[in-house]
Amino acid sequence: MIIGVLALQGDFAEHRSLLTRLGVDTREVRLPDQLEGLDGLIIPGGESTTIGKLAVTYGLVEPLRQFGS
C-alpha cells in the first residue's frame, strides 16, 4: 500500500513521519503525475486558501478531483 501526502503546505512532513513509523509506504505529492499508483491520499489541514491557490498553480485541481472519484 502506498499513501500519498499532499505536500503543498502544512505539516505534510509530520504526516509522512507518522505513517512511516506505522510501516506505511508514503510519497510526497506536489505534481499531478505523483498521484499515479497511490492507494490513498492525505491532505493535511491548514490554510485552505493557500492550498487551493497552490493546487491551481501546480495543475492539481482536476487530477485531485479525478483521484477522489
N, CA, C and O atoms as CSV, one atom per row, in Angstrom:
chain,resi,resn,atom,element,x,y,z
A,1,MET,N,N,0.845,-1.168,0.000
A,1,MET,CA,C,0.000,0.000,0.000
A,1,MET,C,C,0.895,1.236,0.000
A,1,MET,O,O,1.866,1.321,0.751
A,2,ILE,N,N,0.544,2.191,-0.859
A,2,ILE,CA,C,1.282,3.454,-0.929
A,2,ILE,C,C,0.290,4.587,-0.691
A,2,ILE,O,O,-0.719,4.705,-1.386
A,3,ILE,N,N,0.593,5.414,0.299
A,3,ILE,CA,C,-0.256,6.550,0.628
A,3,ILE,C,C,0.500,7.833,0.305
A,3,ILE,O,O,1.631,8.032,0.747
A,4,GLY,N,N,-0.138,8.688,-0.463
A,4,GLY,CA,C,0.440,9.988,-0.776
A,4,GLY,C,C,0.042,11.008,0.271
A,4,GLY,O,O,-1.021,10.915,0.883
A,5,VAL,N,N,0.915,11.982,0.464
A,5,VAL,CA,C,0.619,13.103,1.352
A,5,VAL,C,C,0.800,14.370,0.526
A,5,VAL,O,O,1.898,14.646,0.041
A,6,LEU,N,N,-0.270,15.140,0.366
A,6,LEU,CA,C,-0.193,16.374,-0.396
A,6,LEU,C,C,0.802,17.304,0.285
A,6,LEU,O,O,0.602,17.707,1.431
A,7,ALA,N,N,1.869,17.640,-0.422
A,7,ALA,CA,C,2.996,18.362,0.182
A,7,ALA,C,C,3.091,19.787,-0.344
A,7,ALA,O,O,4.167,20.244,-0.730
A,8,LEU,N,N,1.968,20.482,-0.357
A,8,LEU,CA,C,1.965,21.865,-0.822
A,8,LEU,C,C,2.108,22.849,0.325
A,8,LEU,O,O,2.693,23.920,0.160
A,9,GLN,N,N,1.577,22.494,1.485
A,9,GLN,CA,C,1.556,23.405,2.619
A,9,GLN,C,C,1.119,22.615,3.841
A,9,GLN,O,O,0.476,21.575,3.702
A,10,GLY,N,N,1.448,23.077,5.007
A,10,GLY,CA,C,1.002,22.397,6.217
A,10,GLY,C,C,2.037,21.412,6.736
A,10,GLY,O,O,3.197,21.442,6.324
A,11,ASP,N,N,1.616,20.551,7.629
A,11,ASP,CA,C,2.511,19.617,8.318
A,11,ASP,C,C,2.662,18.300,7.576
A,11,ASP,O,O,2.553,17.231,8.178
A,12,PHE,N,N,2.911,18.368,6.277
A,12,PHE,CA,C,2.996,17.130,5.496
A,12,PHE,C,C,4.139,16.246,5.963
A,12,PHE,O,O,4.016,15.022,5.927
A,13,ALA,N,N,5.251,16.831,6.403
A,13,ALA,CA,C,6.391,16.025,6.862
A,13,ALA,C,C,6.015,15.230,8.113
A,13,ALA,O,O,6.418,14.076,8.259
A,14,GLU,N,N,5.252,15.836,9.005
A,14,GLU,CA,C,4.823,15.133,10.216
A,14,GLU,C,C,3.871,13.987,9.877
A,14,GLU,O,O,3.941,12.924,10.493
A,15,HIS,N,N,2.991,14.192,8.912
A,15,HIS,CA,C,2.085,13.122,8.488
A,15,HIS,C,C,2.877,11.952,7.909
A,15,HIS,O,O,2.608,10.795,8.230
A,16,ARG,N,N,3.855,12.260,7.055
A,16,ARG,CA,C,4.679,11.193,6.467
A,16,ARG,C,C,5.457,10.457,7.546
A,16,ARG,O,O,5.553,9.230,7.519
A,17,SER,N,N,6.008,11.193,8.484
A,17,SER,CA,C,6.797,10.585,9.551
A,17,SER,C,C,5.955,9.600,10.364
A,17,SER,O,O,6.407,8.494,10.663
A,18,LEU,N,N,4.751,9.995,10.716
A,18,LEU,CA,C,3.876,9.115,11.489
A,18,LEU,C,C,3.521,7.866,10.692
A,18,LEU,O,O,3.571,6.755,11.220
A,19,LEU,N,N,3.164,8.042,9.424
A,19,LEU,CA,C,2.821,6.890,8.591
A,19,LEU,C,C,4.008,5.944,8.434
A,19,LEU,O,O,3.842,4.725,8.465
A,20,THR,N,N,5.195,6.502,8.267
A,20,THR,CA,C,6.401,5.682,8.130
A,20,THR,C,C,6.635,4.866,9.396
A,20,THR,O,O,6.985,3.688,9.322
A,21,ARG,N,N,6.441,5.491,10.562
A,21,ARG,CA,C,6.600,4.764,11.826
A,21,ARG,C,C,5.589,3.631,11.954
A,21,ARG,O,O,5.835,2.649,12.653
A,22,LEU,N,N,4.453,3.769,11.280
A,22,LEU,CA,C,3.430,2.719,11.292
A,22,LEU,C,C,3.673,1.660,10.223
A,22,LEU,O,O,2.901,0.710,10.094
A,23,GLY,N,N,4.750,1.830,9.459
A,23,GLY,CA,C,5.099,0.853,8.438
A,23,GLY,C,C,4.425,1.073,7.096
A,23,GLY,O,O,4.398,0.172,6.258
A,24,VAL,N,N,3.882,2.263,6.887
A,24,VAL,CA,C,3.192,2.575,5.634
A,24,VAL,C,C,4.174,3.224,4.665
A,24,VAL,O,O,4.920,4.129,5.038
A,25,ASP,N,N,4.168,2.757,3.427
A,25,ASP,CA,C,4.977,3.357,2.366
A,25,ASP,C,C,4.292,4.652,1.942
A,25,ASP,O,O,3.108,4.645,1.606
A,26,THR,N,N,5.032,5.769,1.955
A,26,THR,CA,C,4.442,7.063,1.631
A,26,THR,C,C,5.187,7.744,0.493
A,26,THR,O,O,6.322,7.404,0.159
A,27,ARG,N,N,4.504,8.714,-0.084
A,27,ARG,CA,C,5.090,9.510,-1.157
A,27,ARG,C,C,4.554,10.937,-1.028
A,27,ARG,O,O,3.357,11.138,-0.823
A,28,GLU,N,N,5.448,11.930,-1.151
A,28,GLU,CA,C,5.005,13.319,-1.192
A,28,GLU,C,C,4.405,13.597,-2.562
A,28,GLU,O,O,4.922,13.139,-3.582
A,29,VAL,N,N,3.310,14.350,-2.579
A,29,VAL,CA,C,2.637,14.685,-3.830
A,29,VAL,C,C,2.652,16.199,-4.006
A,29,VAL,O,O,2.101,16.945,-3.197
A,30,ARG,N,N,3.295,16.628,-5.081
A,30,ARG,CA,C,3.325,18.045,-5.438
A,30,ARG,C,C,2.867,18.286,-6.874
A,30,ARG,O,O,2.479,19.397,-7.236
A,31,LEU,N,N,2.917,17.240,-7.678
A,31,LEU,CA,C,2.583,17.341,-9.097
A,31,LEU,C,C,1.587,16.247,-9.474
A,31,LEU,O,O,1.549,15.196,-8.835
A,32,PRO,N,N,0.776,16.490,-10.514
A,32,PRO,CA,C,-0.260,15.520,-10.889
A,32,PRO,C,C,0.245,14.100,-11.124
A,32,PRO,O,O,-0.407,13.142,-10.710
A,33,ASP,N,N,1.386,13.947,-11.777
A,33,ASP,CA,C,1.861,12.590,-12.081
A,33,ASP,C,C,2.257,11.809,-10.832
A,33,ASP,O,O,2.398,10.588,-10.891
A,34,GLN,N,N,2.436,12.488,-9.711
A,34,GLN,CA,C,2.794,11.814,-8.466
A,34,GLN,C,C,1.590,11.146,-7.798
A,34,GLN,O,O,1.745,10.460,-6.787
A,35,LEU,N,N,0.399,11.343,-8.354
A,35,LEU,CA,C,-0.796,10.662,-7.846
A,35,LEU,C,C,-0.892,9.227,-8.356
A,35,LEU,O,O,-1.585,8.397,-7.769
A,36,GLU,N,N,-0.196,8.945,-9.444
A,36,GLU,CA,C,-0.272,7.611,-10.056
A,36,GLU,C,C,0.274,6.542,-9.114
A,36,GLU,O,O,1.329,6.715,-8.504
A,37,GLY,N,N,-0.447,5.457,-9.006
A,37,GLY,CA,C,-0.010,4.321,-8.205
A,37,GLY,C,C,-0.324,4.423,-6.724
A,37,GLY,O,O,0.026,3.526,-5.956
A,38,LEU,N,N,-0.983,5.510,-6.308
A,38,LEU,CA,C,-1.316,5.658,-4.893
A,38,LEU,C,C,-2.590,4.898,-4.552
A,38,LEU,O,O,-3.502,4.781,-5.371
A,39,ASP,N,N,-2.632,4.388,-3.329
A,39,ASP,CA,C,-3.824,3.725,-2.819
A,39,ASP,C,C,-4.689,4.675,-1.997
A,39,ASP,O,O,-5.853,4.383,-1.721
A,40,GLY,N,N,-4.125,5.799,-1.613
A,40,GLY,CA,C,-4.853,6.791,-0.830
A,40,GLY,C,C,-4.068,8.084,-0.802
A,40,GLY,O,O,-2.899,8.121,-1.186
A,41,LEU,N,N,-4.717,9.147,-0.344
A,41,LEU,CA,C,-4.083,10.459,-0.288
A,41,LEU,C,C,-4.528,11.173,0.972
A,41,LEU,O,O,-5.718,11.221,1.285
A,42,ILE,N,N,-3.564,11.727,1.691
A,42,ILE,CA,C,-3.852,12.549,2.862
A,42,ILE,C,C,-3.617,13.999,2.470
A,42,ILE,O,O,-2.572,14.349,1.921
A,43,ILE,N,N,-4.608,14.836,2.761
A,43,ILE,CA,C,-4.481,16.271,2.525
A,43,ILE,C,C,-4.412,16.919,3.902
A,43,ILE,O,O,-5.434,17.053,4.576
A,44,PRO,N,N,-3.208,17.323,4.329
A,44,PRO,CA,C,-3.058,17.899,5.662
A,44,PRO,C,C,-3.904,19.162,5.825
A,44,PRO,O,O,-4.095,19.924,4.877
A,45,GLY,N,N,-4.400,19.367,7.026
A,45,GLY,CA,C,-5.164,20.575,7.313
A,45,GLY,C,C,-4.266,21.799,7.284
A,45,GLY,O,O,-3.039,21.697,7.259
A,46,GLY,N,N,-4.889,22.918,7.287
A,46,GLY,CA,C,-4.128,24.165,7.238
A,46,GLY,C,C,-4.932,25.221,6.523
A,46,GLY,O,O,-6.162,25.176,6.495
A,47,GLU,N,N,-4.249,26.142,5.966
A,47,GLU,CA,C,-4.872,27.260,5.268
A,47,GLU,C,C,-5.418,26.802,3.925
A,47,GLU,O,O,-4.663,26.636,2.968
A,48,SER,N,N,-6.720,26.600,3.852
A,48,SER,CA,C,-7.329,26.061,2.629
A,48,SER,C,C,-7.180,26.998,1.440
A,48,SER,O,O,-7.078,26.535,0.304
A,49,THR,N,N,-7.167,28.309,1.677
A,49,THR,CA,C,-6.981,29.256,0.574
A,49,THR,C,C,-5.615,29.066,-0.062
A,49,THR,O,O,-5.495,29.064,-1.287
A,50,THR,N,N,-4.593,28.908,0.754
A,50,THR,CA,C,-3.235,28.703,0.249
A,50,THR,C,C,-3.130,27.382,-0.494
A,50,THR,O,O,-2.548,27.324,-1.577
A,51,ILE,N,N,-3.684,26.329,0.071
A,51,ILE,CA,C,-3.649,25.020,-0.584
A,51,ILE,C,C,-4.359,25.100,-1.934
A,51,ILE,O,O,-3.870,24.557,-2.925
A,52,GLY,N,N,-5.507,25.775,-1.978
A,52,GLY,CA,C,-6.251,25.919,-3.225
A,52,GLY,C,C,-5.460,26.659,-4.288
A,52,GLY,O,O,-5.432,26.242,-5.446
A,53,LYS,N,N,-4.820,27.748,-3.906
A,53,LYS,CA,C,-4.018,28.524,-4.863
A,53,LYS,C,C,-2.837,27.710,-5.372
A,53,LYS,O,O,-2.535,27.733,-6.565
A,54,LEU,N,N,-2.173,26.997,-4.482
A,54,LEU,CA,C,-1.034,26.180,-4.902
A,54,LEU,C,C,-1.484,25.013,-5.779
A,54,LEU,O,O,-0.779,24.638,-6.716
A,55,ALA,N,N,-2.637,24.443,-5.490
A,55,ALA,CA,C,-3.160,23.355,-6.325
A,55,ALA,C,C,-3.422,23.851,-7.743
A,55,ALA,O,O,-3.168,23.131,-8.709
A,56,VAL,N,N,-3.926,25.072,-7.875
A,56,VAL,CA,C,-4.130,25.663,-9.203
A,56,VAL,C,C,-2.784,25.879,-9.881
A,56,VAL,O,O,-2.614,25.523,-11.047
A,57,THR,N,N,-1.831,26.456,-9.166
A,57,THR,CA,C,-0.502,26.742,-9.718
A,57,THR,C,C,0.172,25.481,-10.245
A,57,THR,O,O,0.793,25.510,-11.307
A,58,TYR,N,N,0.057,24.383,-9.519
A,58,TYR,CA,C,0.730,23.138,-9.897
A,58,TYR,C,C,-0.141,22.207,-10.750
A,58,TYR,O,O,0.246,21.070,-11.022
A,59,GLY,N,N,-1.312,22.690,-11.170
A,59,GLY,CA,C,-2.168,21.890,-12.044
A,59,GLY,C,C,-2.759,20.665,-11.375
A,59,GLY,O,O,-2.961,19.638,-12.023
A,60,LEU,N,N,-3.038,20.765,-10.080
A,60,LEU,CA,C,-3.510,19.606,-9.324
A,60,LEU,C,C,-5.020,19.542,-9.118
A,60,LEU,O,O,-5.528,18.510,-8.678
A,61,VAL,N,N,-5.742,20.600,-9.418
A,61,VAL,CA,C,-7.164,20.630,-9.063
A,61,VAL,C,C,-7.933,19.487,-9.721
A,61,VAL,O,O,-8.559,18.688,-9.025
A,62,GLU,N,N,-7.897,19.397,-11.020
A,62,GLU,CA,C,-8.652,18.342,-11.709
A,62,GLU,C,C,-8.091,16.946,-11.411
A,62,GLU,O,O,-8.873,16.023,-11.184
A,63,PRO,N,N,-6.758,16.758,-11.404
A,63,PRO,CA,C,-6.241,15.435,-11.037
A,63,PRO,C,C,-6.664,14.997,-9.628
A,63,PRO,O,O,-6.914,13.813,-9.406
A,64,LEU,N,N,-6.745,15.927,-8.680
A,64,LEU,CA,C,-7.206,15.579,-7.335
A,64,LEU,C,C,-8.675,15.175,-7.356
A,64,LEU,O,O,-9.073,14.233,-6.671
A,65,ARG,N,N,-9.477,15.880,-8.136
A,65,ARG,CA,C,-10.897,15.513,-8.258
A,65,ARG,C,C,-11.040,14.111,-8.839
A,65,ARG,O,O,-11.829,13.303,-8.350
A,66,GLN,N,N,-10.276,13.834,-9.875
A,66,GLN,CA,C,-10.341,12.515,-10.505
A,66,GLN,C,C,-9.857,11.430,-9.553
A,66,GLN,O,O,-10.431,10.342,-9.508
A,67,PHE,N,N,-8.809,11.717,-8.796
A,67,PHE,CA,C,-8.283,10.741,-7.844
A,67,PHE,C,C,-9.336,10.410,-6.789
A,67,PHE,O,O,-9.469,9.258,-6.378
A,68,GLY,N,N,-10.075,11.413,-6.359
A,68,GLY,CA,C,-11.069,11.218,-5.310
A,68,GLY,C,C,-12.358,10.561,-5.765
A,68,GLY,O,O,-13.176,10.149,-4.944
A,69,SER,N,N,-12.537,10.464,-7.070
A,69,SER,CA,C,-13.805,9.890,-7.544
A,69,SER,C,C,-13.709,8.406,-7.803
A,69,SER,O,O,-14.692,7.784,-8.205
